Amino acid sequence: MSNNASFTPPSLLLSTIGLSLATFMQVLDTTIANVALPTISGNLGVSSEQGTWVITSFAVSNAIALPLTGWLSRRFGEVKLFLWATILFVLASFLCGISTSMPELIGFRVLQGLVAGPLYPMTQTLLIAVYPPARRGMALALLAMVTVVAPIAGPILGGWITDSYSWPWIFFINVPIGIFAVMVVRSQLAKRPVETSRQPMDYVGLITLIIGVGALQVILDKGNDLDWFESNFIIIGAAISVIALAVFVIWEMTDQHPVVNLRLFAHRNFRIGTLVLVLGYAGFFGINLILPQWLQTQMGYTATWAGLAVAPIGILPVLLSPFVGKYANKFDLRLLAGLAFLAIGLSCFMRAGFTNEVDFQHIALVQLFMGIGVALFFMPTLSILMSDLPPSQIADGAGLATFLRTLGGSFAASLTTWIWIRRADQHHAYMSESISTFEPATRETLNHLGGASQSAYAQMDQILTSQAYMLSTVDYFTLLGWGFMGLILIVWLAKPPFAAKAGPAASGH
């Protein structure tokens, strides 16, 4: 057994700050560039379509690197992996900032995504390791707070930096944060005992993972632009992805030293916890994607105001996380996760009651209410999925769960936009059918718009489009609301105890 379990750093507070800052920086980076895309594309002289590769390249390489975390941590040691990943992330961020062409920027974003992979799972693993078992809930609650606040802060901060300074600064701000995190974590965790094992590299697993996940991420990112299976690029990409992932799963289940330990799914709580985490996060991601999009495209909000309307979702998680961390283990964690899904589901039903007349305050209040659910979501779910893993497999579990959660977010991003636009088109078609100049209501509307002219018809079409998107938004939130209600049932399939394991009995060595 390793004596890692008994190691306590000189200052728990400083260790927590150092570890959390690196994760904050990495999670922030997944959303901060979205707002700056038009500016970056303009400055580097490419179309906005080509500009989206700034996001895609990071997502693809990040998704490939995440499941490798467990293998890397066994090979190099957890603290060393965390420190090197952070140092390389700082370097890659700096290189992104000084890029002078789009291919250069995309290349450095690939590097940035690769080295960012281990940061979140390693933060989770090291926090669980340095906190005493009774206080691990607190560590996970703090990490949950970072996970929620960073993606919300990203677009607001990104917009402000791009407007006030210049886009390279969205990458340069990582440099001081990363250096500070490295210095703190090194000073606090340098003396932590290290156990490494030189396992042979599973090249078949690695190559099939890179091809399968890489192709899957690209088709998810590009599907909407290319009209999905109407495009040969998407069909070929999907075929490559399916074949590579099938070979990957079969190989990993039979290999002696798999690069990704899929056998973790034999643990019931890991299986149920991961399923709930992935589906819950995908729904959460979908809400945060459609709401700002609807506000900007149909309600006339600027990017900053749309960001501010969505932002109250982060207030309660920040305020409640310390209490959730401290007292959560006194309750059945399935109950807390169930309450989280109930609150998020109810907030979806509230949004399904929106109309085109809804005001900023109403939108912000619903977001604030949803914060209750978000505050209760991550910590119980992470505790449940980690609860039946031996300490030697925590890094593997953290990497695999984070990978699947990220992939869930990618699926949500693609499918959400597709469903939303498609439903709006359907509603538009239905409503157009009932419009004819023989209808008194239509004639009245045209008279109101100044007679049957070209511009009046254009205005009517605009009204129809706005209503169609409103109805599509209502449909989407109704669907999500019922989805979250379903998750309440699934989470009860997990089995207690959910307390963090500690001591020789659970060491797994």
N, C-alpha and C positions, 0 to 999 in steps of 0.2 A: 504494500500500500504506500502511496506517496504521502509525504507529510505536508502536502499542499493544503489539506483541509484545515490544518491548525495554524497556518501562517496569518498573522495580522499585520497590516502595514503600520508605520509610525502614526499616520493620520488618516483615518477612514474618510474624513471630510475631503481632504486634499485629493486622495485617490479617486473618490467619486467624481469630483469636479474635473480632474484630468481625463478620466475615462469617458465621462459624459460629453465633454467638449469635443472630443474627436468624433464621437458619434453624431453630435449636433451638426458639426461641420459637414460630415458626409451625407446625412439625411437632407440637410439644407441644400446641398449641391444637386440633389435629384430634381428640385423644383425651381431653384433660383434662376436658372438659365432660360426657363420657359418664357418669362416675360420679356427677356432681353433679345429673344430670337429675331424679331423684325430689325432691330438695330444692328445686331451682329451680321445678319445676312446683308443688310445695306452697306455696312462698312467694309465687308470683305467682298462685295460685288457679286453675290450669288442670289438665286431666286429663293423665296421663302420656303419652297418645297425642298431645295437642297439644304437649307438651313436647319430643317428638322433632324438632319443626321447628327447635329450637335447633341440632341437628346437621345436619339436611337443608339448611337455609338456607345454612350455611357451606359445605357440600360442593358445592352447586349453583353458588354464585357463584365459588367457588375454581376449579372445573372450567372455568367459562366464561373466567375471566381467564388461566389458565395458557397456553393456546396463543397468546394475544395478546402474550406477552412479547417475542418477536423483533421484532415491528412497533414496540412501545413503546420498545425499547432503541435501535432505529435512529432513532427520532423524537427522543428526548430524551437519548440517551447512557446507557451502562450504569451508570456510578456514580450519576448523577443519578436514574435510575429506581430504583435500589436504595435510595438515601437517602430519596426521597419515599415509596416503598412502606413503608419501615420507620416513618417519622414518622406516616403515615396509619394504619398498623396499630396503633401505640401509642395514637393518638387514638380509633380505633374500639374498642380494648380497654377504654379508660377509659369510653367511652360505654356499652359492654355492662355494665360493672360498676355504673353508676349507673342502669341501666334500672329502671323501676318497674312496667312491665306487659309481658306476653308479646309483643304486637305490636311494642313498642319494642325489646325485646331481639332479636327476630328481624330487625327492620330493621337494627339495628347489626351483627348477625352477618353479614348479607348484605354490608354495607359492608366488614366485617373480612375476609370471604372474598375479595372482589374485590381489595382492596389487598394481600392475602397472596399472590395468584397469582404475581407476578414474583419473590418473595423467594428461593425455592429455585433456580429456573433461573439467576437473576442471581448468586447465591452461587457456583454451579457455574461459570458463565462467567467471573466475576472471579477465582476461584481458579486456573482453568486459565490465565488471562491473566497473573497476576502471578508465578506460579511458573515457574522455568526448565524447559524441556521434560523434562530428566532427572528432575526432582523432582515432576512433575505427579501421578504415582501417589500420592505422599504426600498431596497436597491432596485427591484424590478419596477416599482411604482415610479421612481425617479427616471428610470430609463423610458418608461411609457410616456412620461411627461415630455421628454425630449422628442420622442417619436411623433407625438401629436403636434407640438409647438413648431418644430423645425419646418415641416412642409407648409404650414400656414404662414410662417414668417418669411419663407422663401420668396414667394411672388411679391409680397409687399416690399421687402428689402431689395429684391432684384429690380423692381420698378423704380424705387427711389434712387438706388445707386446708378442705374442706367440714365435716368433723367438728370440727376444732379451732377454726376461725375462722368465716367465713361464705362462701357461694358467690361473692359479687362478687370476692373475693380471687383466684379462679382467673383472672380477667381483669386485675385490678390488678397482678399480679406481672409482666405484660408491660411495664409502663410504665418501671420503672428499667432493665430488661434492654435494651429498645428504645432508650432515650435513650443508654445507654452505647455500644451498637453503632453508632448514628449518629455520635456524637462520635469514636469510634475510626476508623471507615471514612472519615469526612470528613477527618480529620487525615492519614490514610495515603494516600488515593487521590485527594485533591483535584487534584493536579497531573498526573493521568493524562490523556494527550491524548484529546480527544473527537472522534469523527467522527459527525455526524448527517446523515440525509438525509430530506427532507420528501417522503415518498411519499404519493400520494393515498390516502384512506381507502377501503377496500373495504367499502362499507356492506352489499351483498348478503351477502358472506361473514360479516360481523359479525352481522347480524340472524339469518341461518339458523343460525349457530353458537350464538347465545344461545337460540333457540327449541329447536333440536335437542338440544343438550347439557342445557339446563335441563329439558326434558321427560323426557329419558332418566334424569337423576339423580333426579328426583322419583319416577318409576315404580320405579326400583331401590330407593329408600329406603322407598317405601310398599307395594311389591308384596306382601310377606309379611303385612302387617296386613290388606290388602284381598283376600287370596286370589287374587292375580294376575289371570288373564284371566276369572275369574268376575265381575270388577268392570268396569263401564262406564268408570269413571274411568281405569283402567289401559289398557283397550282404546283409548280415545280418545287418551290420552297416548302410547301406543306408536305409533299411526298418525301423530300429529303429529311425533313424534321421527324416525321412519323417513323420512317425506317431507322434513322440513327437513334432515336429515343427508345424504340423497341429493343434494338440490339443492346443499348446501354443498360436497360432495366434487367434483361435476361443475364447479361454478363456480370453485372454488379451483384446479383442475387447468388451467383455461383462462384465468383472469384474469392480466393483465400484472403487477399488484402485489397478490398474494393476501395476506390478513391472516394466514393460516396457510400456511406453505410446505410443502405435501404432497409437493413434488417431491424433498424430502430422501430419500424412500423409494427413489429411484433408486439411492442409495448402498447397496451390498450389506451392508456391516457395520452401517450405521445400521438397516437393515431387520431383520437377524438379531438384532442387539444389543437393539433395542427390543422385538422379539417375546419374547426370552428374559427381559428385564427385567420386562415386563408380566406374563407367565405366572408367572415365579418370585415376583414380589412378590405376585401374587394368591394363590398358594399359601401364602406366608409369612403374609399377612394372614388367610387362612382359619384357619390353625393358631392364631394369636393371638386369634381370635374365638371359635372353638368350645371350646378348652380351658378358658378361664375360665368360659364359659357352662355347660359340663358340670359343672365343679367346684362352681359356685354352685347350679345348679338340682337336680343329682342327688346330689352328694357332700356337701352341707351346709357348704360353705366360705363364709366371709364374703367380701365384695368385696376387703377388704384381704389376706386370706390367699390368695385366688385370684390376686391381683396378685403376691404374693410367690412363689407356686409357679411362676408364669410368668416372673418377672423374671430368673432366672439366664441366660436366653438372651442377655442384654446383657453378661455378664461378659467372655467371651472376645473379642467384637468390640472392646471397649474396650482389652483387653490386647494383642490381636494387630494392631490397625489400623496402628500405627506400623511394624511389621515388614512387613506386607502392602504398605504404601505404599512402603517402602524397597527391598524385594527383588522385588516382583511382576514388574517388567519384565525380570528375568533369566530368567523362565519364559515358556512359551507361555500367554497369558492364557486360552485355551480350556481348557487343562488345569486351571487354577485354578478357573474357573467350573464345569467338570465335577466337580471335587472338592467344590465347594460344594453342587452339586445331589445328589451322592452322599451327603454327610453329612446334608443336610436330609431326603432321601428315606429314609435309614436310620432317622433319628429318628422319621419317620412310621410306619415298620414297627414300631419299638419301642412307640410309643403304641398301635398296633393290637393289641399284646399285653397292654394294660391290662385289669384286671378291676375290679369294684366294691370289691375289697379293696386296691387300690393305695394306697400311702401317700405322704405329702407329699414325703419324701426321694427316692423313686423318680421322681416326676413332675419334681421340681426337677433331678435328675441328667440326665434325658433332655433337658430344656430347656438345660442347661449344654452337653451334647454338641452339640445343634443349633447352638449359638453358633459352633462351628468353621465350619459351612457358611455362616452369616450373615456371619462375618468375611471370608470369601472371595468372597461373592456380589457385593456392590455395586461395588467398585472395578474388578475385571476387566470386569464387564458394562458399566459406564459408559465405561471406556476403549475397549472394542471398538466401542460404538455411536458414539463421538465420533471414532474413529480415521480415518475417511475423509471427514470434513467439513472444508472450508476454514474458517479462523478467522472469516471474515465470517458464517458460518452456524452457529457454535457456540451463540449465544443462541437462534436458532430451534430448533436440534436439542434443546437442553436443555429449552426450554419444551414442545416437542411430546412428547418422551419422558416428561417429568414428568407432563404432562396424561394421556397414555395409561396411565401407571403408576397415577395416581390413579383413573382410570376403571376400571382392572383391579381395584383395591382395592374400588371400589363394587360391581362385578359380583360379586366374591368374597363381599362382605358379604351381599348379597341371596341369591345362589344357595346359599351355604354353609348359612345358617340354614334355607332352604327344604328343601334336600336332607336335612339333619340331622333336622328335625322329621318330614318325610314318611317317611323310612326308619324312624324310631322308631315311627310309627303303623303302618307295614306289619308290623314285627316284633311289635308288640303284638297286632295282629290274628291273625297266624300262631300266636302262642303261646296266645292265648285259645281258638283252635279246639281245641287239644289238651287243654284243661282241662274235665273233667266229673266230677261226683260219683261216677260209676261207676269212675273211675280210682283205684287204690289210692294212688298218689302224691298225688293231690289230697286224698283223704280224710285221709291222714296229715298233710298240711300244715294242713288245717282243724282237725284235732284239736290240732295243735301250737299253733294260734292260738286255741284255746278253743272249738271246736265251730263248726257251720255257722250263724254269726250274721251280721247285717248288717255289723258292724265287722270280722269275720274276712274277709268278701268284699272289703271296702274295703282291708284290709291286703294281701290277695293281689293286688289290682289295683295297689296301690302298688309291690309287689315286681316285678310284670310290667312296669310303666312304667319302673322303674329299670333292669331288664334290657334292655328295648327300647332305651332311650337309650344304654346301654352298647354294645349290638350295633351301633347306628347310628353311634356314635363310632368303633368298630372298622372298620366299612365305610368311613367317610369317610377315616380315616387310611390305610387300605390303598389307596384310590383316589388320594389325594394322593401317597403313596409312589411308585406307578407313574408318576404324572404327572411327578414330579421326575426319575425315571430317564429318561423320554422327553426331558426338556430337555438331558440330557447329550449326546444325539445331535444335537439341533438346534444347540447352540452350536458344534459342529465345522463347521457350514456357513459360518461367518465365515472370512475370509481374512486372513492377516498381510500387511503389518506393522501392529502395533497401537500403535506409538510415537506420542506426541502430535506433531502437525505443528507446524512452526515455520519462520519465515523466509519470504522472498519467494515461494518456489516454491508455498507453500501458502496464500498470503494471500487468494487468490480475488478480489482487486480488479482 
